[in-house]
Amino acid sequence: MGRRSRARTRSRPPDRASAPRPAPLTDERPKAPWHPVPLVELSVLVGLVLIVLGFIGLDSDRGRLLLVFGMVLASLGGLDTTLREHFTGFRSHSTLLGALPAVAVAGTLFFARVPWLIVPVAMALTFAGAFALARRAFRRRSGGASFR
């Protein structure tokens, strides 16, 4: 029995190629590929200016268009930082990354004039799936941590 029990307790060493590589624990955010150029900050600044101009001329089509483009441009700046931090394992943004496709699905279904009951159900299912995928990706990149 001694020989059998020893054989059962032995396990193979983990495969180094498939083991997640933990991200280093630092307080410094990951740098953008265009690092010296403050592209994210400039897009947020231009987006904020467009939002203000859009609110000033809200009664015209041009004002509404400026408002929409300002929101999109400012949101893209935030999304860039969110994606970079999440997929390098620096900080988890699973909730935000789960909400993004859920809002897109809800908007699409709203404009497709789908019955109201279907919209929140589809949104919840989309959020749950995207959240799970984002959480799994962060765990892989952070070395097993589910949030940071």
N, C-alpha and C positions, 0 to 999 in steps of 0.2 A: 504494500500500500504506500510505502514511503516514496517509491520511485514514481508511481502514478500520480500522486498528489503534487509532487514537484513538477512534473511535466504539465499538469493542468494550470499551475499558477504562473508558469513562465509565459511571457507574452513577447510577441515580436516587437522590436523597436519601431517607433513610428516612422513612417516614410517622410523623409525631410522635404521632398518636393511637394507633398500634399498638405503639409502642416502650415497653418496660417502664420504669416510673418507679422509679429506685433509691431505696431507703429511706435516710434520712440515717444516717450512722454515728455513733451516740452510745452512751454507756455507760449511759444512762438507759432503763429498761424502759418500754414503752408503758403509759400510764395506763388504768385501767378506766373505762368510761362513768360509773360511780357513784363516781368517784375519792375524794372526801373520806371516804366510808363504807368501812371496812375489811371489806367483805363476804366476800372470799376468806379472809382471816385468821380471821374469825369462823366460817366454815363448817368450816375445818380444825380450829379449836379445839373446836367442838362435836362434830365427827367423832371427834377423839381422846378426848374425854370419853366418848362413846358406846362407843368401842372398849374403853376401860378398864372401863366398867360391864358391857359384854358379856362380857369375860373373867372378871369376878368372878362373874357369874351364868351361866356357860357351860353348866351342867348343866340349865338350864330353856329352854323355848321362847322366853321373853321375853329371856333373855340372848343367845341366838343371833340373835334379831331385832335387838337393840341392836347387836350386833357387825356384822351385815350393813349396817345403816343407817349406822353409824359409818364403815365402810370406803367406802361409796358417797359419803357427804357429804365426807369428807376427800379422796377421789379427784376429786370434782367441783371442789373448790377448786384442786387441781393442774392439772386439765384446762383450767380457765378461763385460768390463766396461760399454759399451753402453747399453747392456741389463739391467744391474743392476741399472744404473742411470735412465733409462727410466721407468722401471716397478716398481720403488719405488716412482716415482713422483718427483725425484730430478731435472732432466733436460730432456727436450724433445729431442729425437733423431729420430723423425718420418721419416724424409727424408732418413736417413741412413738405417733405418729398412725397409723402403719401397723400397729402391734401391737394397737391398740384394736379395730378391726373384726375382726381375726384371732381375738382371744380371744372376742369375741362369737359369731363363727361356730362356733368350737370348742365353746363352751358350749351353743349351740343344738343342734349335732349330737350332743353327748354326751347331752343330755336327750331327744333324739329317738331315742336308742339305735341310731344308725347304726353299721355295722361299724367297728372300731377303725382299720383301715387308711385309711379315707376321711378321718377327722378330721384327722390331721397334713397330709395332702395338701391338703385344702380350706383348712386354716389357712395353709399356706405360700403357696398361690396368692392367697388374700385379702391376706396381708401384702405380697406382691410388688406387687400391683395398687395397694393403698392407699399403700404407700411411694412408688411411682412418681408417683402423683397428688399426694401431699404434697410431694415434692421439686420437682415441676414448679410447684406453686403458690408455693413459697418462692422459686424462681428468678425467677418473674415479679415478686414483690413486692420482692425484694432487688436487682433490677437485674442478675441474671445469676449471682450467687454461689450455689453449691450448698450451702454451709454457712457458718455464722458462729459 
